[in-house]
Amino acid sequence: MTGPLALEMRQLLAAAFSPSQLEVINDSASHSGHTGDDGSGESHFTIRIESDQFAGVSRLRRQRLVNAALGDIPGNRVHAVAIKASAPGE
């Protein structure tokens, strides 16, 4: 089941990047009891996103763009977000 934070992240990323592929994967269960686990079940995520907007953009810049699109979610409302951003064909 997808929780409210995962849905919100999906909506924000879809609006910002019009991705050809987008996965928001909740990794929280594998971090249960670890640092940052707040018991909400939505503390750790992996994002896999493919968008034309990442063509010719460095990996660091892609990470920054995704984090900016997510607003206050990374580091505030979610403990950890792993980002795998690519352009089509990569």
C-alpha positions, -999 to +999 in steps of 0.1 A: +000+000+000+012+035-008+011+060+020+004+097+018+040+109+016+048+085-012+017+098-031+027+134-025+062+128-037+049+111-069+026+140-076+053+166-070+078+148-093+052+142-120+043+179-121+079+191-121+095+166-146+067+150-167+088+118-163+087+089-188+093+066-158+087+072-121+090+049-092+087+060-056+097+030-035+091+028+002+122+013+018+112+020+054+105-016+064+142-025+058+153+004+081+130-005+110+147+003+142+175+022+125+184+059+128+157+080+113+129+054+117+101+075+132+076+046+132+054+062+105+063+036+079+074+064+056+109+074+066+131+060+038+125+060+001+142+053-032+131+074-062+138+062-098+129+089-123+136+092-160+129+126-177+140+145-208+148+173-184+179+154-171+196+152-205+230+168-204+226+175-167+252+163-141+243+137-115+247+162-087+225+188-105+198+161-111+198+153-073+194+189-065+166+194-090+147+164-075+153+175-039+141+210-049+109+196-064+102+177-032+104+208-011+105+202+026+100+164+024+137+153+022+154+158+056+124+171+073+094+149+067+114+119+055+147+108+069+163+095+037+157+097-001+179+078-025+176+093-060+183+076-092+176+102-119+183+096-156+175+108-191+159+085-216+184+061-232+209+062-204 
